[in-house]
């Protein structure tokens, strides 16, 4: 099982628009083979000194059975359409693909 954390960096003031597009996409992605989780998260605006603030980012938390499933996901037509929809609002995307550490 792989866990993906993707940070989608959004132009200031455009986060709500991109979130709407993501929320429309989520049910379709959850139907993909090998997908166990596909959630959008946003920064909690806690004012504590040890927290990194990311008010213009959306974080995707995903779980996939394998790298093959994740690669198939990236090539789906609905993902191409989604990326085209949000491209003018996105500044950068940073993707981490994580696995459980051996004990």
C-alpha positions as a printed Julia matrix, in Angstrom:
103×3 Matrix{Float64}:
   0.0    0.0     0.0
   1.3    3.43   -0.97
   0.32   6.73    0.59
   0.52   9.83   -1.56
   0.64  13.35   -0.19
   0.38  15.93   -2.94
   0.64  19.64   -2.24
  -1.12  21.68   -4.9
   0.08  25.28   -4.59
  -2.67  27.65   -5.73
  -2.6   31.28   -6.82
  -3.82  33.54   -3.98
  -7.6   33.83   -3.9
  -8.23  30.79   -6.14
  -8.28  27.96   -3.56
 -12.09  27.73   -3.36
 -12.38  27.38   -7.14
  -9.81  24.59   -7.27
 -11.43  22.86   -4.29
 -14.76  22.83   -6.13
 -13.1   21.1    -9.08
 -11.43  18.56   -6.79
 -14.69  17.79   -4.98
 -16.33  17.04   -8.34
 -13.42  14.72   -9.2
 -13.24  12.73   -5.94
 -16.15  10.28   -6.55
 -14.7    9.3    -9.94
 -11.2    8.72   -8.55
 -12.55   6.63   -5.67
 -14.02   4.25   -8.27
 -10.61   3.63   -9.84
  -9.02   0.22   -9.37
  -6.6    0.21   -6.44
  -7.76   3.48   -4.86
  -8.6    3.33   -1.15
  -8.51   7.01   -0.23
  -8.61  10.32   -2.08
  -9.2   13.28    0.23
  -8.61  17.02   -0.08
  -7.22  18.79    2.98
  -6.51  22.47    3.64
  -4.34  24.28    6.13
  -5.77  24.65    9.64
  -5.13  28.28   10.57
  -3.65  27.63   14.01
  -1.32  30.38   15.17
   1.37  28.35   16.89
   5.1   28.96   16.45
   6.0   25.4    15.35
   3.44  25.12   12.51
   4.18  25.75    8.84
   1.36  27.81    7.28
   0.12  26.98    3.76
  -3.0   29.09    3.18
  -2.74  28.85   -0.61
  -2.28  25.08   -0.84
  -4.52  22.06   -1.1
  -3.13  18.76    0.11
  -4.35  15.51   -1.4
  -4.11  12.46    0.85
  -4.34   9.29   -1.21
  -3.9    5.56   -0.71
  -3.19   3.2    -3.61
  -2.6   -0.54   -3.77
   0.54  -0.15   -5.87
   2.66   2.15   -7.99
   1.01   0.62  -11.07
  -2.41   1.79   -9.82
  -1.05   5.27   -9.08
   0.51   5.5   -12.54
  -2.77   4.38  -14.15
  -4.57   7.06  -12.13
  -2.24   9.74  -13.48
  -3.06   8.71  -17.07
  -6.86   8.57  -16.73
  -8.82  10.86  -19.1
 -10.67  12.43  -16.15
  -7.31  13.41  -14.64
  -6.21  15.03  -17.92
  -9.5   16.96  -18.0
  -9.12  17.94  -14.33
  -5.56  19.21  -14.82
  -6.72  21.26  -17.81
  -9.54  22.76  -15.73
  -7.29  23.94  -12.88
  -4.02  24.68  -14.74
  -4.43  28.47  -14.72
  -4.9   28.48  -10.93
  -2.01  26.16  -10.0
   1.48  27.5    -9.33
   3.22  24.21   -8.42
   2.54  20.61   -7.42
   4.75  18.63   -5.05
   4.07  14.91   -4.76
   5.36  12.51   -2.11
   4.89   8.76   -2.61
   5.33   7.06    0.75
   5.38   3.53    2.1
   5.35   2.16    5.63
   8.79   1.98    7.22
  10.07  -1.49    7.98
   9.96  -2.44   11.65
